[in-house]
Amino acid sequence: MNISIPGEVPMSTIHDQAMNYVYQQVLQRLMSFFSRAERTALQLLIHRLVVAAGGMERIGDFKVMVVQSGSRDSCYSLALLRAAQLSLAGRAPATFQLRVATLRWNANDAAVLQNLHRSYSALFLYDDPRVELLMVDDRQVLPFDHQAPVGESSREANRINLLMVAHRRSNREKLELWDDVFIATAGLYGQVARWNNGVDALVSSEPPRRQKVFLEGLNRALQKAGVGGLPANSGTFEELFALLDGQDGDFYRELYTEGELTPWRPEGEFEACRRTCFVDIHDMVVGNLEERWPLLSDFLGFQPGELMQQTGENEYADPLLMAYLEGLQAGSLEGRTYEAGVHDYLQRNLELMQQKQLPEPVREQWLATFGNQADVDHGRQQARNALQAAFNVSETQLICVLFAPFVDEGAGLEQFLRNCHPGMLVALPELHRAMQGLHAPEQVLKWMTDVSGLPVRFITRLYAMEPMQVQVAAAPEVQANAGEMGSDRSAEG
């Protein structure tokens, strides 16, 4: 209850006035970084949101969701959306509500979380009642906390998901180690949109080609999870929620028993029916990195990593890990050397940088990182350490994934043993018995777990499954571009 003395302004009113002044100061500083083209784009964005809400009289009840990865593009898009929210608040009785969601995943490093925290602080998102800052950790929706480590249950679930999905491929197929994160991200989109009375719109600045690439990656991952791929679609987020709803039940239902599946939490707080539409704002992102950099660095406090921000074939994986994976694949499966695989990765990315017209210093940095034998050896050890720290997966276990020896009743097991563990060939019959769930010596069971990183019960399930021959459901050009996820805006940031 507010108690006021006649003639005095209530404290709550003074607080609201003070906060409104702060918000307007934030808006003015934001606008000072915008070019004329960006100011025009901002007005178009406001108009688009008002139309999606059904008119200015409904904008105060309109809630939009945006997913933050901590990348340059997502931080910039959030700043643009915040400018729209504060602009409306300054000239209308109400403005839209904003839900910002982030996936906590094993590969999220401290630098990403710090970028998010600095940008949220600069935009005054904390403690604004019109803004929800959320993170999803092991299917639990939580308030965003940049200091909270990934939970142990989440870390283990991510590790098992990564290995199980990766083992479902044929060993003739290139290993896409990060397929599981497509499923996790899709779960975030689908579930957070329904949480706590839901949201009215998903807003995304991903260009159409990157939307298609995401859906192609999700299609591939869902097939490996055994639940079937996505139906033919236009490859845009306009159909995202319909595609997710078309997947009947949990995405991992074929890999785990019902008792092993973690429910989305807090339970009972997810709407059964979703009302969310999609608002595409990729055309509102104007200019290039050089023009946007002062806003990103000076205002939002964005600090890029050494290599991640430059270019890459997968927005979820550190380029060092991608080079490491290609080196292992060349050395283990292709009869070439580890160095040859790393060289191929380097050359492909240098060509991509040239296509995107990235500055010469960027290309020199790549060459300095991967360009000689000493750096290759050092990079390999760095990648080993990173994989172990993030996923508790060793190089031995990663090579096991490359061979995919368990699926199809262990069809590739003998080849795997001959190439990597010839001393275990004498135990081949016992290994097959163990993988069928029959009795086997304890040392055989321990070897299976150590070399794969998987409990025996999961290996037994893989043994009974067929490798997935992935069928492309999205537009044909998606497959050709699937290697460029995260690089479409490399020249811009």
KASULUR-V671526 format. One line per field, one symbol per residue. ss: DSSP state (h for helix, s for strand, l for the rest). burial: # if it has 24 or more other ideal C-beta (glycine too) atoms within 12 Angstrom, else .. A space follows every 50 residues. Layout:
# KASULUR-V671526
ss: ???
burial: ???
This chain:
# KASULUR-V671526
ss: llllllllllhhhhhhhhhhhhhhhhhhhhhhhllhhhhhhhhhhhhhhh hhhllhhhhhhlsssssllllhhhhhhhhhhhhhhhhhhhhlllllssss sssllllllhhhhhhhhhhhhhllllllllsssssssllsssslllllll lhhhhhhhhhhhhhhhhlslllllllllhhhhhhhhhhhhhhllslllll sssslllhhhhhhhhhhhhhhhhhllllllllllllhhhhhhhhhlllll lllllllhhhllllsllllsllllllsssslhhhllllhhhhhhhhhhhl llllllllllllllllllhhhhhhhhhhhhhhhllllhhhhhhhhhhhhh hhhhhllllhhhhhhhhhhhllhhhhhhhhhhhhhhhhhhhlllhhhhhh hhhlllhhhhllhhhhhhhhlhhhhhhhhhhhhhhllllllhhhhhhhhh hhlllhhhhhhhhllllslllllllhhhhhhhhhlllllllll
burial: ......................#..##.###.##...##.##..##.### .##.....#..############################.....###### #########.###.######.#####.#.###############.#...# ...##.###############.#######################..### ##############################..#.###.###.##..#..# ##.###.....#.#.....#...#.#######.####.#..#..###.## ####..###########################....##.######.### .##..#.#...##.##..##.....#..##.###.##..####.###### ########.#.##..##..##..#..##.###.##....#...##.###. ####.########.#.##.#.####..#..##########.##
